[in-house]
Amino acid sequence: MLSRVLFLLAATATLAQAQWRVSAGYAPMIGLKAEFKGFGNFQNPFPVPALGTAGNFNYTNGFVRIDSSGNAGGLTTFWSYNSAAQVDAAAFSGLGGINFTTLSGGMNQAGSAAESNVAAGAGFDLRADLRIGALSFLPSAGGRTASWGLHTGLQYARVDVANSDSLSASLTSITDSFALPAGALVLLPAAPFAGSFLGPNLAINDGTVPVPGSASALRTFGTSTATITGTRDLEVQMFIARFGSYVDIPITEKIDLNLEGGFLVGLASGSYDWQTTVNVPGVGTQTTSGHSSHNRLLPGFYAGLGLTYNITPKFGIMTSARYQYMRQFDLIANGSDASLNFSSAFTLSLAAVWKF
């Protein structure tokens, strides 16, 4: 019974010493990182089958297809080419050949760009501290002792990240060379030329029947460079609640050193919009885009250091720097991913303080 009474008296004494401190002020968030991935897409408009069998081969600079005879004798009249530069007179042991080009495949989610040192465009912070008791073993100044208490806060921050980096990517290209029949080199029609399905016109080898001393078609591989341009926009609004404790240490008659730490949870509402144009020289240009929006909870923790200047016993000014880690915020729009990373995020605060 006596121990219960003593406990209640001690609790009453602690509450009697309780002192509230509230503050409000500007609190920008800095040091965030944004990354955009998977926005470079290009579908090959001219896929070609493997050589060795008759087929309909379509290229960026012509075609070799099956004619009305079914390519009798391994020759076809149904072919075209666009430029005299495609003719290789020395190919196939001097018989000559025509070169056709395309890509071996497309490109999917190839683009990647990052923005470091991103800052919140707007930031506001409210906090409330409840003094629990004194810490007599810590330094004191001006007749004031160090103290500790509980802390809670609510922060608003808005982040708007825009990226328009131009990028490049490599694609594997294909060059197929089709042989000319004997004597056809001197009869070759001038480019641009397009033969007909029914003929009659000059025929070339279709790639299935070898010519003397060589194959009737050869395939080689090279590299094409694609240019990726466009915009990526990520907008995130955050409401962040903090729960922890603090320690105040007087260092002069008017100035206190403030230490704080604890846990937090952020409610993030974001949207991601992107549009990308991919150009492959000699092949074409394709544009893709995407949009996504989502709300997510981002748990984390914080630790801060600050100074309070006590203008009067009731009013003061507090400035602080707070490391503020939260789980990464991600959005996916049409296969492209945008992320906002808080691993190096800090909140800087300048606030007015009222004690009661």
LUMDODO-207901 format. One record per residue (C-alpha): z, y, x; residue in one letter. Coordinates in steps of 0.2 Angstrom, whole numbers. Each point is the difference from the previous one (the first is absolute). Example, Ala and Ser with C-alpha at 12.3 -4.5 7.8 and 13.67 -1.06 7.14 Angstrom:
@w:39; v:-22; u:62; type:a
@w:-3; v:17; u:6; type:s
This chain:
@w:0; v:0; u:0; type:m
@w:5; v:12; u:14; type:l
@w:-17; v:-4; u:9; type:s
@w:-9; v:4; u:-16; type:r
@w:8; v:17; u:-2; type:v
@w:-3; v:5; u:19; type:l
@w:-18; v:-5; u:-2; type:f
@w:-2; v:11; u:-16; type:l
@w:9; v:15; u:9; type:l
@w:-12; v:-2; u:15; type:a
@w:-15; v:0; u:-11; type:a
@w:6; v:15; u:-9; type:t
@w:2; v:9; u:17; type:a
@w:-17; v:-4; u:5; type:t
@w:-8; v:6; u:-16; type:l
@w:10; v:16; u:2; type:a
@w:-8; v:3; u:16; type:q
@w:-18; v:-3; u:-7; type:a
@w:-12; v:14; u:2; type:q
@w:-18; v:1; u:-6; type:w
@w:-14; v:7; u:9; type:r
@w:-17; v:3; u:-7; type:v
@w:-16; v:7; u:8; type:s
@w:-18; v:3; u:-5; type:a
@w:-15; v:5; u:11; type:g
@w:-17; v:-3; u:8; type:y
@w:-2; v:-17; u:8; type:a
@w:-18; v:-4; u:7; type:p
@w:-3; v:-18; u:6; type:m
@w:-10; v:-2; u:16; type:i
@w:-6; v:-14; u:11; type:g
@w:-8; v:-10; u:-13; type:l
@w:-15; v:-11; u:4; type:k
@w:-15; v:-4; u:-11; type:a
@w:-13; v:-14; u:3; type:e
@w:-16; v:-4; u:-10; type:f
@w:-9; v:-16; u:2; type:k
@w:-14; v:-10; u:-7; type:g
@w:-11; v:14; u:-7; type:f
@w:-16; v:-4; u:10; type:g
@w:-11; v:-12; u:-11; type:n
@w:-19; v:-4; u:2; type:f
@w:-10; v:-14; u:-9; type:q
@w:-15; v:-6; u:10; type:n
@w:-15; v:4; u:-12; type:p
@w:-12; v:-12; u:9; type:f
@w:9; v:-17; u:3; type:p
@w:-12; v:-12; u:8; type:v
@w:0; v:-19; u:0; type:p
@w:0; v:-11; u:16; type:a
@w:-16; v:-2; u:9; type:l
@w:-9; v:-17; u:0; type:g
@w:-5; v:-1; u:-18; type:t
@w:-12; v:10; u:-11; type:a
@w:10; v:13; u:-10; type:g
@w:0; v:18; u:-6; type:n
@w:5; v:10; u:15; type:f
@w:4; v:18; u:-4; type:n
@w:4; v:13; u:14; type:y
@w:3; v:19; u:2; type:t
@w:-18; v:2; u:6; type:n
@w:-10; v:-13; u:-9; type:g
@w:0; v:-18; u:-7; type:f
@w:-7; v:-17; u:2; type:v
@w:-1; v:-10; u:-16; type:r
@w:-8; v:-15; u:-8; type:i
@w:-18; v:3; u:-6; type:d
@w:-10; v:-8; u:-15; type:s
@w:-5; v:-15; u:11; type:s
@w:18; v:-4; u:4; type:g
@w:-3; v:5; u:18; type:n
@w:-13; v:-13; u:3; type:a
@w:-2; v:-4; u:19; type:g
@w:16; v:10; u:4; type:g
@w:-9; v:16; u:-3; type:l
@w:3; v:14; u:-13; type:t
@w:-10; v:14; u:-7; type:t
@w:16; v:7; u:-9; type:f
@w:7; v:11; u:14; type:w
@w:2; v:18; u:5; type:s
@w:6; v:11; u:14; type:y
@w:4; v:19; u:1; type:n
@w:-4; v:6; u:18; type:s
@w:-11; v:-4; u:15; type:a
@w:15; v:0; u:11; type:a
@w:4; v:-17; u:-8; type:q
@w:-15; v:-8; u:8; type:v
@w:3; v:-10; u:17; type:d
@w:-17; v:-4; u:7; type:a
@w:8; v:-11; u:14; type:a
@w:10; v:-11; u:-11; type:a
@w:-3; v:-18; u:-3; type:f
@w:-10; v:-3; u:16; type:s
@w:-11; v:15; u:-3; type:g
@w:-4; v:-5; u:-18; type:l
@w:10; v:15; u:-6; type:g
@w:14; v:2; u:-12; type:g
@w:8; v:12; u:-13; type:i
@w:18; v:4; u:1; type:n
@w:11; v:2; u:-16; type:f
@w:18; v:6; u:0; type:t
@w:15; v:-1; u:-11; type:t
@w:19; v:-3; u:1; type:l
@w:8; v:-17; u:2; type:s
@w:13; v:5; u:-13; type:g
@w:9; v:14; u:-9; type:g
@w:16; v:10; u:4; type:m
@w:16; v:-2; u:-10; type:n
@w:16; v:11; u:2; type:q
@w:-4; v:6; u:17; type:a
@w:6; v:18; u:0; type:g
@w:17; v:5; u:7; type:s
@w:8; v:17; u:3; type:a
@w:18; v:7; u:2; type:a
@w:9; v:16; u:-1; type:e
@w:16; v:2; u:10; type:s
@w:13; v:14; u:-1; type:n
@w:-3; v:2; u:-19; type:v
@w:12; v:12; u:-8; type:a
@w:6; v:2; u:-19; type:a
@w:-9; v:15; u:-7; type:g
@w:16; v:4; u:-11; type:a
@w:18; v:-5; u:2; type:g
@w:16; v:4; u:-9; type:f
@w:18; v:-8; u:2; type:d
@w:16; v:0; u:-10; type:l
@w:16; v:-8; u:7; type:r
@w:18; v:-2; u:-5; type:a
@w:14; v:-5; u:12; type:d
@w:18; v:-5; u:-6; type:l
@w:13; v:2; u:14; type:r
@w:11; v:-15; u:1; type:i
@w:12; v:4; u:14; type:g
@w:3; v:6; u:17; type:a
@w:-4; v:-8; u:17; type:l
@w:14; v:7; u:11; type:s
@w:-6; v:-10; u:15; type:f
@w:-16; v:10; u:2; type:l
@w:0; v:18; u:7; type:p
@w:5; v:15; u:-11; type:s
@w:-3; v:19; u:1; type:a
@w:5; v:16; u:-8; type:g
@w:14; v:-9; u:-9; type:g
@w:-11; v:-12; u:-8; type:r
@w:0; v:-19; u:2; type:t
@w:-15; v:-13; u:0; type:a
@w:-2; v:-8; u:-17; type:s
@w:-11; v:-14; u:-8; type:w
@w:-6; v:-3; u:-17; type:g
@w:-14; v:-7; u:-11; type:l
@w:-17; v:7; u:-1; type:h
@w:-14; v:-1; u:-13; type:t
@w:-16; v:9; u:-1; type:g
@w:-17; v:2; u:-9; type:l
@w:-16; v:5; u:9; type:q
@w:-17; v:4; u:-6; type:y
@w:-15; v:-1; u:11; type:a
@w:-19; v:1; u:-2; type:r
@w:-13; v:-7; u:12; type:v
@w:-18; v:3; u:-1; type:d
@w:-11; v:-8; u:14; type:v
@w:-19; v:3; u:2; type:a
@w:-11; v:-9; u:13; type:n
@w:-18; v:3; u:3; type:s
@w:-3; v:-9; u:17; type:d
@w:-17; v:-6; u:4; type:s
@w:-1; v:-17; u:7; type:l
@w:-12; v:-12; u:7; type:s
@w:-1; v:-19; u:-1; type:a
@w:-11; v:-14; u:7; type:s
@w:-11; v:-12; u:-9; type:l
@w:-10; v:-15; u:6; type:t
@w:-19; v:3; u:-2; type:s
@w:-14; v:-13; u:-1; type:i
@w:-17; v:1; u:7; type:t
@w:-13; v:-13; u:-6; type:d
@w:-16; v:-1; u:8; type:s
@w:-14; v:-9; u:-9; type:f
@w:-16; v:-6; u:10; type:a
@w:-18; v:5; u:-4; type:l
@w:-13; v:-14; u:-1; type:p
@w:-13; v:-1; u:14; type:a
@w:-11; v:15; u:0; type:g
@w:9; v:9; u:-13; type:a
@w:7; v:14; u:11; type:l
@w:-16; v:9; u:1; type:v
@w:-2; v:-1; u:-19; type:l
@w:17; v:6; u:-4; type:l
@w:0; v:13; u:-14; type:p
@w:7; v:17; u:5; type:a
@w:18; v:4; u:-6; type:a
@w:6; v:2; u:-12; type:p
@w:-7; v:-15; u:-8; type:f
@w:5; v:-11; u:-15; type:a
@w:-10; v:-17; u:-3; type:g
@w:-1; v:-7; u:-17; type:s
@w:7; v:-16; u:-8; type:f
@w:-18; v:-6; u:-5; type:l
@w:-9; v:6; u:15; type:g
@w:-12; v:0; u:8; type:p
@w:6; v:10; u:15; type:n
@w:5; v:-4; u:18; type:l
@w:13; v:-14; u:1; type:a
@w:14; v:-2; u:12; type:i
@w:11; v:-15; u:4; type:n
@w:15; v:-2; u:-12; type:d
@w:12; v:-8; u:13; type:g
@w:-2; v:-18; u:-4; type:t
@w:-15; v:-6; u:10; type:v
@w:1; v:2; u:20; type:p
@w:-15; v:9; u:8; type:v
@w:-6; v:-7; u:17; type:p
@w:13; v:1; u:13; type:g
@w:13; v:9; u:-11; type:s
@w:9; v:1; u:-16; type:a
@w:-8; v:10; u:-14; type:s
@w:15; v:11; u:-3; type:a
@w:15; v:5; u:11; type:l
@w:17; v:8; u:-4; type:r
@w:10; v:11; u:11; type:t
@w:16; v:9; u:-3; type:f
@w:6; v:18; u:4; type:g
@w:11; v:14; u:-5; type:t
@w:-1; v:14; u:-13; type:s
@w:12; v:14; u:-1; type:t
@w:6; v:6; u:-18; type:a
@w:7; v:17; u:-3; type:t
@w:15; v:1; u:-12; type:i
@w:3; v:17; u:-8; type:t
@w:11; v:5; u:-15; type:g
@w:17; v:6; u:-6; type:t
@w:17; v:-9; u:-3; type:r
@w:13; v:9; u:-10; type:d
@w:18; v:-6; u:-2; type:l
@w:13; v:10; u:-11; type:e
@w:18; v:-6; u:-2; type:v
@w:14; v:8; u:-9; type:q
@w:18; v:-6; u:4; type:m
@w:17; v:1; u:-7; type:f
@w:13; v:-7; u:12; type:i
@w:18; v:-3; u:-4; type:a
@w:13; v:-2; u:14; type:r
@w:17; v:-8; u:1; type:f
@w:11; v:0; u:15; type:g
@w:14; v:9; u:9; type:s
@w:3; v:14; u:11; type:y
@w:11; v:7; u:14; type:v
@w:3; v:19; u:3; type:d
@w:7; v:5; u:17; type:i
@w:5; v:18; u:3; type:p
@w:-7; v:7; u:17; type:i
@w:4; v:18; u:-2; type:t
@w:9; v:11; u:-13; type:e
@w:-16; v:1; u:-10; type:k
@w:-11; v:-14; u:4; type:i
@w:2; v:-19; u:-4; type:d
@w:-10; v:-14; u:7; type:l
@w:-6; v:-12; u:-14; type:n
@w:-4; v:-18; u:2; type:l
@w:-6; v:-11; u:-15; type:e
@w:-8; v:-17; u:-4; type:g
@w:-3; v:-13; u:-13; type:g
@w:-13; v:-8; u:-11; type:f
@w:-13; v:8; u:-11; type:l
@w:-14; v:-5; u:-13; type:v
@w:-16; v:9; u:-3; type:g
@w:-10; v:0; u:-16; type:l
@w:-18; v:3; u:6; type:a
@w:-15; v:4; u:-12; type:s
@w:-16; v:1; u:9; type:g
@w:-19; v:0; u:-2; type:s
@w:-14; v:-5; u:13; type:y
@w:-18; v:6; u:-2; type:d
@w:-14; v:-4; u:12; type:w
@w:-19; v:1; u:2; type:q
@w:-10; v:-6; u:14; type:t
@w:-18; v:0; u:5; type:t
@w:-7; v:-13; u:13; type:v
@w:-17; v:4; u:8; type:n
@w:-9; v:-14; u:11; type:v
@w:-15; v:8; u:8; type:p
@w:-16; v:-8; u:-6; type:g
@w:9; v:-10; u:-13; type:v
@w:7; v:12; u:-13; type:g
@w:15; v:9; u:-6; type:t
@w:14; v:-6; u:-12; type:q
@w:14; v:9; u:-8; type:t
@w:16; v:-8; u:-7; type:t
@w:16; v:8; u:-7; type:s
@w:17; v:-5; u:-8; type:g
@w:16; v:7; u:-9; type:h
@w:17; v:-7; u:-2; type:s
@w:17; v:6; u:-5; type:s
@w:17; v:-8; u:-1; type:h
@w:19; v:3; u:0; type:n
@w:11; v:-9; u:12; type:r
@w:19; v:-1; u:5; type:l
@w:2; v:2; u:19; type:l
@w:18; v:-5; u:6; type:p
@w:6; v:6; u:17; type:g
@w:14; v:9; u:10; type:f
@w:3; v:16; u:8; type:y
@w:11; v:8; u:14; type:a
@w:2; v:19; u:3; type:g
@w:7; v:14; u:11; type:l
@w:3; v:18; u:-5; type:g
@w:9; v:16; u:2; type:l
@w:9; v:10; u:-14; type:t
@w:4; v:18; u:3; type:y
@w:15; v:5; u:-12; type:n
@w:-3; v:18; u:-5; type:i
@w:15; v:-1; u:-11; type:t
@w:12; v:-14; u:-4; type:p
@w:-10; v:-3; u:-16; type:k
@w:-18; v:4; u:6; type:f
@w:-11; v:-5; u:15; type:g
@w:-17; v:-5; u:7; type:i
@w:-4; v:-17; u:5; type:m
@w:-15; v:-6; u:11; type:t
@w:-3; v:-18; u:4; type:s
@w:-12; v:-13; u:7; type:a
@w:0; v:-17; u:-9; type:r
@w:-9; v:-16; u:6; type:y
@w:-6; v:-8; u:-17; type:q
@w:-8; v:-17; u:0; type:y
@w:-8; v:-8; u:-15; type:m
@w:-11; v:-15; u:-4; type:r
@w:-18; v:4; u:3; type:q
@w:-10; v:6; u:-16; type:f
@w:-16; v:-9; u:-2; type:d
@w:-15; v:2; u:-13; type:l
@w:-16; v:-10; u:-1; type:i
@w:-15; v:7; u:-8; type:a
@w:-16; v:-11; u:-1; type:n
@w:4; v:-10; u:15; type:g
@w:6; v:15; u:11; type:s
@w:18; v:2; u:5; type:d
@w:10; v:17; u:2; type:a
@w:17; v:0; u:7; type:s
@w:14; v:13; u:3; type:l
@w:12; v:-6; u:14; type:n
@w:18; v:8; u:2; type:f
@w:5; v:-9; u:16; type:s
@w:1; v:17; u:9; type:s
@w:3; v:11; u:-15; type:a
@w:13; v:15; u:2; type:f
@w:6; v:12; u:-13; type:t
@w:5; v:17; u:6; type:l
@w:11; v:10; u:-12; type:s
@w:6; v:18; u:-2; type:l
@w:12; v:2; u:-15; type:a
@w:13; v:11; u:-7; type:a
@w:17; v:-8; u:-2; type:v
@w:14; v:3; u:-13; type:w
@w:17; v:-8; u:1; type:k
@w:13; v:-2; u:-14; type:f
